[in-house]
Amino acid sequence: MRLYKYLASWEEAKLITAKQSAAIWEFEQNKGCGRARLAFLLLGVFCIGLGIIGLIAANWQQIPDLVKLICCFTLLAVVLSAAYGADTRQKETVFELMLLAGFMMVGATIGLVSQIYHLPADVDKGLLTWAFISLPLVVLSGRLVLPLLWIPVLLGGWPLWQMLEPFFDWWQTMPYTGTLVAGAFFAVLAGAARFVQKTFPEIALSKAVFVWSLFALYLSFIIGDVMIRDEWGASTGVTLVKSLLLMLPFIGVMTYISYATDHLKSFYTNVVLGGCYFFSLYLTTFYSLATTGAGLIVSGLLIIGFALMFHKICVVVRAVKGKAFS
């Protein structure tokens, strides 16, 4: 439900006055505009940083090495000083913009030093160095953009594929068990990140870890389901049961968690994911849109029946609780 509909229903139910409704609406609109402005400013700084790098690269051979180093470190010092000044003056937007600019400058500086002194072209080590040097900037950031960018840089620096290649090989041989292991790992990581986020809400890095962990959790189950369906030709019935036993509990649990935490976006996302899963399952099972459509209608009726039953159970439980506390 949109905010204005909530406000109208609250005002009609005499929960808030018309003046309070107008004040809430104005506050939420201003907050939304502030977020949009910050997003565009961050995108602008990112584009400017790439543009500066492009201009320097176009005239690279004409610039002496010493001038390159002096200009690069001077610009980095100016950006970090501007971030410190913005923090002392409590200019949150400018502070976040300067942190992002500093993060970009750290990467550019590492590349510049590597090029001037003809260091070995090792992308992994360069990304890892960039991640570790810029870590203080990421910890200081209170917004999600910079930490979300930093985590792929860190992961790009680790030789992850070589480290995880034995697990991927085992995962392909045992897709069901491998998916549960990978899902459990990312679920624990997301839970730990959520705990740290609640303990230190001013640090956005934990929220970024939570977002990426949640993404990896869903991706693990989707990949696992694809692997299980690769065995379709060998034993369709067993594979179908494996797919259902893997995905239905996962989608059900994630939907319930989003419902229990009152996170509507996640709830609707999981509901849509469930619908997409049923559609793909019927399509890959029967290879016919007509049969798929009929199967989806039956599934939809069952889901609606379950929803109505669930609603009645909730009403009864609330009534019993109300009598117990009255």
N, C-alpha and C positions, 0 to 999 in steps of 0.2 A: 504494500500500500504506500502511495506517495505521502510525503510529509504533510502537504496541505489537507489531504483526506484525514490523516490522523488528527491534525489540529481541529478540523471541522467536527469530527466525531467526539473529541475530548470536550470541545466547547459546547456541543449539543448535550453531552452528558453532565454538564456543569462541573467538570473537573478543573477547567481553567477558564479565565475570563477572556473577553475579546481582546483586551489590552495585552494580556499575557501571551495570547496566541500570536498577535502581531509582533511582539518582541522576540518570541522564539523563532518565528519565520525570518525576521531580519537578521538575527544572529546566525542562523544556519546558512542563509544566502551569502553573508559576508565571509563565513568560514569556507564555503565552497569556492568563492572567488579567490580567496587567499591561496588555497591549494592549487587552483588552476594557474594562478600567476606564478607561483613558485615552480611548477612543472615546466612552464614555458621559459622561465628564466634559466632553469637548469639545462634545458635543451639548447638555449641560446649560448650559454657558456661552453657547452660541449662542442657546438658547431664552431664557435670562435676559436677554441683550442685546436680543433682539427684544421681550421683555415690557416692559423698561424704556422702550424707544422707544414702545411702544404706550401705556403709562400717561402718558408725557409728552405724546404726541399728543392723548390724550383731554382733557387739561387745558391745552392749549397756549395758549388765548387768555387764561387767568387768570394766566399766569406772565409777569412783566416781562422784556423782552429782556435787560437787563443780568444779571438773575439766571440766565437761561438760559445765557448765555455763561460766567459765572463757574462755574456748576455743571458745565457740559460740560467746560471746560478743566481744572477741578479733578479731575474724575473721570478724565479722560485722564491727567493727571499721576500720580494715585494708581495707576492700572493699570500705567503704565510703570515707576514706582518699585517696585511689587510684582514686576514682571518682573525688574528689575535685582537686587532683593534675593534672589529665588529663584535667579537665576543664580549669584550669589556664594555662596549656601549649597548650590549643586549640587542644587537641587530641580527636577529636569527636568520632572516632570509639571506642577507649579505654573507653571514658566517658560513652558511651551507654552500653558497655559490663559490666562495673562496676555497672551501675544503675540496669541492669537486675540481676546481681549477688546479689546486695544489696536487691532487691525485694525478691529474693528467700531466702536470709538469714533472712529477717524479718519474713517470714512465718515459717522457721525452728526454729527460736528463740521463737516465740509464742508457737509452739508445744512443744518445749523443756521445757519451763517454766511451761506449763500446765501439762506436764507429771511428772516433778520432784515434784511439789507441789500438785499433785493429785487434780487439779481443775476439776470441772464437765465437762464431755465430751460433750460440746455443739459446734457442728460444725458451726452452724450459727453465733454464737458470735465470734468464732475463725476467721472465714473468714472476718467478719465485722471489727474486730480489725486489722487484717492483712491489709485490704483495707485502713483504715483510717491512720494507722501508715506509710504505704508506699506511701500515697498520694503525699507528697513532691517530692519523687523520680519520680513519674509518671508525675507531672507537669513540672519537669526539663527536662524530656526526649523530644528530638526533633524527635525521630523516632516512627514509628507506632507500633512496636512489643510489647513493654512494656505496653502502654495503652490498647491495644487489649486484653492482658492477664489480666490486672487489672480490667476491667469492669465486666467480669464473676465472679471474686472473690468478687467484691462489691455486685453484684446481688445475688450471692449465700449466702451472709450474711443476706440479707433481707428475711423475711418470705413472699416472693412474692405470693406463691400459696394461702396462707391463706388470704392475703389481696385482691387478685384478683379473688378469687373463686366465689363471687357473680356476678362479671362481666362475668366470663366464663359461669356460669349457664344462665345468661340472653342472652349471645351471642349465645348459643345453641338454645334457643327458638326463637331468632330473628337474624338469621345469616347475613342477608343482612345489617340491621341497625348496628349490632354489628361490622361487618367488616368495615363499613364506619367510625364508631367512633374510632376503633383501628387504622385504617389507617390514619385518620386525626391527631390523637395524635402523631404517629410516624413521620408523614410528618412535623408537626410543630417542633418536637424535632430535626429532621434532618436539617430543615431550620435554627433553632436557632444555632445548632452546626456549620453549614456552615458559618453563620454570624460571630460567635466567631473565627472560623478558619481564616477567611479573616482579622479580626481585629488583632488577635494575631497568625500569621502564625508560630511563633517559638515554640508554644506549640502544641504537637501532640495529646494531650488528646481530644481536640475538634474534630479532624479528626477521632479518634477512636469512639467517640460518634456518629459522622455522619455515619460511616461505619455500626456500629451495628444498628442504627436507620433505615438505609436504608434496611438492611437485615430483620429487624423486620417488616418493611412496606410491603415488598414483601411477607414475610411469612404470614402476617395477611390476605392478599387478597387470597393467595393460600388456607389457612385454611378455610376462609370464603366460597370460591368456593366449597371446599370439603363438607362443611356443607350443602350448598344449594343443592348439588347433592344428598345428603342423602335423600332429600324429593322427589327424582325422581319418585318413584312409585306412589305417591299420585296424582301428576298433572305434567306430563312430559312437556307439553307446557309452563305452568307458570314457572316451574323450569328452563327450557331452556332459557326463556326470562330473568329471574333473573340473571342467570349465565352470559349471554351475556352483560346485562346492568351493571354488576359488573366488569367484567374482561376487556372487550373491551375498555371502557373509561380509565381504569387504565393503561393498556398496551400502549394505544395511547398517553396518557399524558406523561408517563415516556419515551417513545420513542422520542416524540417531545422535551422534556427537554434535553435529551442526544444529540439530533441533534442540538438544538439551542446553547448548551454549547460546541459543537464540541468535545464531549467525545465519541470517536469512539467505545471503548470497551463496554461502557454502551449501546450505540446504537445497536451494534450487539447482545449483550446479550438480550436486549428487543425484538429484531426481532426474535431471537431463541425462547424466551419465548412465543411469539405470535404463532409461528409455533407449539410448543409443546401443547399449549392450544387448538388450533384448532384440532390437532390430537386426543387429549384426549376427546374433546367434541364430535367429530364425532364417536369415538369408543364407548363411553358410551351411545350415543344416538341410534346408529344403531346396535351395537354388531356384526359388520361384517367388516372385513378388506376390502372387495371389495367395499362396500358402503362408507366406510371411505376413501378409495383411490379416489373414484370418487368425493366425497365431497371436498377432499383436492385439487384435480385438479381444480375444479370450483373456490374454494377460492383462489388458487394460481393465476389463470387467472385474477380474480377480483383485487387482490393485485397488480399484474403487471400493469394492466390498471390504477389503482389509482396512482402507482408510476410514470408512464409515464405522466399522467395528472398533477401530482404535479410538475414534472420536468419542464413541459412547462409553468406552472404558475410562477415558480421561474424565468425562463428565461425572461418572459414578464415583471415581476415586476422589475427585475434588469435593463432591457432596459428602462423602464419608469423612474426609478431613475436616470439612466445615462443621459437621456435627460434633466431631471429636473436640474441636477447639472452642465450640460455643458453650 
